[in-house]
């Protein structure tokens, strides 16, 4: 019996991620559906910050990642970009 292990350090958070215990439809709901339950699960997950950073770095545009929806991640990313430009000015 083989055991799947993640060898990429960037993805190590996935080994203990709570989302692995839920189906993908939980984190990729139909348009207009609630993301509340997915966000609650993310809030209890020790890999939440790494998951969010992964999604931001890889421009994940769909689903709940790191406890944030697509729109919330976009706002966060834009805010970081503005802060970076202001800090370098």
Backbone as a ProteinNet text record, in pm:
[ID]
protein_1_A
[PRIMARY]
XXXXXXXXXXXXXXXXXXXXXXXXXXXXXXXXXXXXXXXXXXXXXXXXXXXXXXXXXXXXXXXXXXXXXXXXXXXXXXXXXXXXXXXXX
[TERTIARY]
85	0	89	64.6	144.7	71.3	148.4	94	134.3	36.8	66.5	129.2	245.1	309.3	344.8	342.2	372.1	518.7	592.2	735.3	770.1	680.7	705.4	680.6	783.3	764.9	655.7	635.5	532.5	392.3	377.1	246.1	234.4	332	331.9	208.6	153.6	34.1	-83.9	-84.5	-196.7	-207.7	-97.2	-99.5	-186.6	-196.2	-277	-399.6	-423.4	-534.3	-669	-754.9	-888.8	-972.1	-942.1	-1019.3	-1005.1	-897.6	-877.8	-983.3	-1051.1	-1153.7	-1293.5	-1304.6	-1433.6	-1425.8	-1539.2	-1541.5	-1513.2	-1470.6	-1437.3	-1556.9	-1677.4	-1795.2	-1814.3	-1755.9	-1761.6	-1684.8	-1572.2	-1484.3	-1500.7	-1572.2	-1600.8	-1751.8	-1827.8	-1973.6	-2026.6	-2149.1	-2214.6	-2225	-2221.7	-2233.9	-2357.5	-2338.4	-2446.8	-2468.8	-2401.2	-2414.7	-2327.9	-2360.3	-2287.3	-2149.6	-2054.3	-1919.8	-1893.1	-1995.6	-1980.2	-1918.2	-1969.9	-1920.3	-1774.5	-1739.1	-1599.8	-1507.8	-1551.2	-1469.8	-1454.1	-1558.4	-1549	-1447.8	-1449.5	-1353.2	-1211.6	-1195	-1063.7	-1014.9	-1106.7	-1069.7	-1011.7	-1046.3	-996.2	-873.3	-830	-721.7	-585.4	-489.8	-355.3	-280.8	-328	-262.4	-324.1	-415.5	-490	-399.7	-301.8	-215.6	-134.6	-79.2	-1.9	-90.7	-212.7	-309.4	-341.4	-367.1	-397.8	-280.2	-160.3	-41.9	-22.1	-47.7	-38.1	-135.9	-260.5	-363.5	-327.3	-273.9	-235.7	-116.5	-20	100.2	68.6	-25	-57.2	-183.8	-231.5	-346.3	-466.5	-496.4	-615	-737.7	-818.6	-930.6	-1065	-1069.9	-1197.7	-1192.4	-1304.5	-1316.7	-1268.8	-1283.9	-1238.7	-1099.1	-1005.1	-866.4	-823.6	-772	-723.4	-832.1	-955.8	-1066.8	-1122.8	-1074	-1122.3	-1181.8	-1285.7	-1347.7	-1262.7	-1305.4	-1234.1	-1226.5	-1340.1	-1344.4	-1259.4	-1263.2	-1184	-1034.8	-994.4	-852.2	-808.4	-894.4	-860.3	-841.5	-932	-918.2	-788.4	-757.1	-633.6	-511.6	-512.8	-399.5	-381	-490.6	-481.2	-433	-480	-435.1	-286.2	-238.1	-93.9	-14.5	-65.4	5.5	12.3	-99.8	-100.6	-3.4	-2.1	88.1	234	260.5	396.5	440.9	349.7	383.6	402.4	318.3	330.5	459.9	499.5	621.3	747.7	738.6	857.1	862.9	763.3	759.1	836
-117.5	0	123.1	211.7	334.3	446.2	533.7	649.5	772.6	854	978.9	1077.4	1123	1226.5	1342.2	1458.3	1578	1612	1614.5	1640.9	1787.1	1861	2003.1	2080.8	2146.1	2219.7	2326	2380.2	2482.3	2425.9	2295.6	2231.9	2149.8	2156.9	2076.9	2102.1	2220.7	2253.9	2164.7	2110.5	2027.9	1896.4	1849.3	1722.5	1728.2	1842.8	1855.2	1943.9	1985.5	2076.3	2009.6	2081.3	2029.3	2013.8	2089.3	2080.9	1944.4	1874.1	1741.5	1643	1678.1	1590.9	1625	1729.4	1772.1	1762.4	1752.4	1744.7	1878.9	1877.3	2002.4	2095.7	2041	2126.6	2217	2177.6	2257	2387.8	2381.6	2497.7	2564.2	2498.7	2552.4	2545.9	2624.5	2617.9	2678.8	2644.5	2702	2853	2926.5	3072.9	3112.6	3204.7	3253.3	3172.3	3058	2975.5	3031.2	2991.9	3039.8	2974.3	3054	3003.5	3000.7	3029.3	3042.7	2917.9	2800	2677.2	2651.2	2675.5	2656.2	2750.8	2874.4	2973.2	2936.1	2879.6	2835.9	2723.2	2629.5	2519.5	2573.7	2665.7	2727.9	2797.6	2861.7	2933.6	2843.2	2714.5	2618.7	2542.8	2571.4	2494.7	2559.1	2476.8	2528.6	2566.9	2522.5	2555.4	2674.1	2744.1	2852.2	2959.2	3006.6	3114.9	3066.8	2946.4	2892.4	2870.2	2825.4	2805.2	2937.7	3038.3	3170.5	3224.7	3213.3	3262.9	3186.6	3055.5	2975.3	3028.1	3051.2	3099.2	3235.1	3323.7	3456.8	3449.5	3367.2	3352.3	3290.5	3194	3121.5	3172.5	3286.8	3352.6	3259	3186.5	3099.8	3189.8	3173.7	3265	3207.6	3080.7	3019.2	2950.7	2952.7	2879.7	2956.1	2890.1	2944	2888.3	2975.4	2938.3	3021.1	2956.8	3028.5	3108.8	3066.1	3133.7	3254.3	3279.9	3395.7	3352.5	3422.8	3399.5	3464.4	3442.4	3502.7	3654.8	3716.7	3863.1	3913.1	3842	3882.6	3870.6	3764.9	3750.2	3860	3893.6	3999.9	4132.7	4163.9	4288	4287.1	4174.1	4163	4182.2	4117.9	4128.2	4271.7	4335.5	4475.3	4566.6	4542	4620.9	4604.1	4481.6	4457.6	4527.6	4523.1	4588.4	4739.2	4798.9	4943.4	4976.5	4894.9	4919	4907	4812.4	4795.9	4914.6	4966	5084.8	5207.2	5220.6	5335.8	5327.5	5206.4	5189.5	5214.3	5198.3	5219.1	5358.9	5438.3	5576.3	5671.5
0	0	0	-95.4	-101.2	-29.2	26.6	97	19	-12.2	-82.8	14.2	-19.5	60.5	-31.9	22.2	-54.8	-34	-143.7	-133.1	-157.6	-219.7	-245.8	-116.9	-60.2	65.5	56.6	-61.8	-80.3	-56.6	-71.8	-56.1	72.1	159.4	281.4	367.5	363.7	441.8	405	285	240.6	317.2	372.5	445.6	570.4	633.1	754.6	734	611.4	582.9	608.1	674.5	702.9	576.5	473.8	350	283.4	313.7	256.5	305.3	413.4	469	417.6	337.5	281.9	130	66.7	-78.9	-143.3	-268.1	-337.5	-351.8	-359.7	-374.4	-252.8	-141.1	-19.1	-36.7	-106.2	-124.4	-260.6	-348.2	-481	-503.6	-425	-434	-563.6	-594.9	-712.5	-694.7	-804.1	-794.8	-714.4	-623.7	-539.7	-413.2	-401	-280.9	-168.5	-48.2	69	80.3	124.6	152.3	302.8	381.2	526.4	590.6	556.4	618.9	582.4	456.2	414.4	490.1	505.9	576.7	723.7	782.8	922.5	936.1	843	847.1	830.1	738.5	717.1	844.4	915.1	1036.5	1144.2	1139.6	1238	1187.3	1067	1004	1029.8	1070.1	1097.7	969.4	855.5	729.2	657	723.4	658.4	597.1	669.4	619.3	499.1	507.6	395.3	273.6	296.5	188.6	120.3	199.6	145.1	64.9	119.1	47.1	-83.4	-80.8	-203.1	-307.7	-266.3	-358.9	-416.2	-333.7	-381.2	-476.5	-443.3	-525.8	-661.3	-661.3	-784.2	-852.6	-808.7	-870.9	-884	-775.7	-773.6	-778.7	-879.1	-900.9	-859.5	-824.6	-792.4	-657.3	-587.6	-462.9	-340.9	-227	-98.8	-72.3	-51	-19.8	100.7	202	319.5	389.4	373.7	440.3	367.4	246.4	170.5	36.6	-4.2	-134.4	-243.8	-366.8	-480	-466.7	-437.3	-426.5	-310.3	-199.5	-81.8	-109.2	-180	-214.7	-310.3	-404.6	-499.7	-426.8	-333.1	-254.6	-174.2	-112.3	-34	-123.3	-237.1	-329.3	-377.4	-413.1	-459	-346.4	-224.7	-110	-85.6	-99.4	-82.6	-191.2	-313.4	-424.2	-402.4	-356.4	-329.2	-216.4	-112.6	0.2	-45.1	-133.7	-185.6	-267.8	-348.4	-429.6	-340.7	-238.9	-148.3	-67.4	-32.8	46.7	-34.8	-166.1	-250	-307	-279	-333	-244.9
[MASK]
+++++++++++++++++++++++++++++++++++++++++++++++++++++++++++++++++++++++++++++++++++++++++

